[in-house]
Amino acid sequence: MNQQFYEFPIMNNKQEFSFEELRSLALAHQVKDSKTVIGIWAKLNGYSKKRKQRDNKVYTVYIKMSNNKSNTNNNYENV
């Protein structure tokens, strides 16, 4: 399975990663090496999956959303 990944420029408050880049980040956090587990890890850590088209090819990118609006202290009673 030979896939080519296209690098998209970094946007203002978002960072975009290919699956291979996301996989290396997940493996560094001791996550099991499977697409499903990496996808779940990505979603739990604030990554959003998006499909982009360029030159009539569709690419999947993972976007790290900014943490400005997230509940970082897990104080759910006051939300």
N, C-alpha and C positions, 0 to 999 in steps of 0.2 A: 504494500500500500504506500505509494509514493505521493505525499501531499506537499504542496508548496504553500508557504505562508507569506502573506504580504504584510509589511509593516505599515501601520497607519500612524500618522503624526499624533503626538500627545495633545489632548484638548485642555481647556482651561482648568477645570476642577476634576478631570477624569484622567485615568491612565488606562491605555488599552494594551492587552496582552494576547498573544496567540495561545493555543492550548499547550504547546510545548513549553512556553515561558511559564504559564500557570502551573503546569505539571512539575517543573523544577522547583517552584516556590512551595508547592504542596508537599513534595518529597522532603524538602528541607524542614518541614514542620512535622515529620514522622507520619505522614498520611500514606495509607496503603496505595500501591500503584495500580489503580484501576480507574477507568473513565468515570464510572458511577460515583465512586468515593471521592475522587478529585472534584467532580461537579458539585457534590453535596458540600464539600469543604469550601469550595469557592463561594457558593451561595450563602453559607453561614458566615463567611468572612467579608461580605459586602461586595462581591463581584457579581455583575450582571452580564448575562450572555446575550450577544447581539449578532445578527447576521448582516454583513455589508456586501455590496456588490461593486466591483470595480473591473473594468475591461471584460464585461460579460461573464465574470466568474464570481461566485458567492463565497465569501470567507466568514468564518465565525471568529469573533473577537470577544474577549472578556474585558469588561470595563470596571475598574475600581472606582466606586462612587466615593465622593468626599464624605468624611465622617462628621461634618458640621451639624447635621440634623439628627444624628443617631444618639441613642440613649446609652452613653458610655458607662454610667455608674450603675446600671441595672436596677434603678430605684423605680420599680414598676407601679408602686402604690400612688406615686405623685404624678403619673403621666396622664 
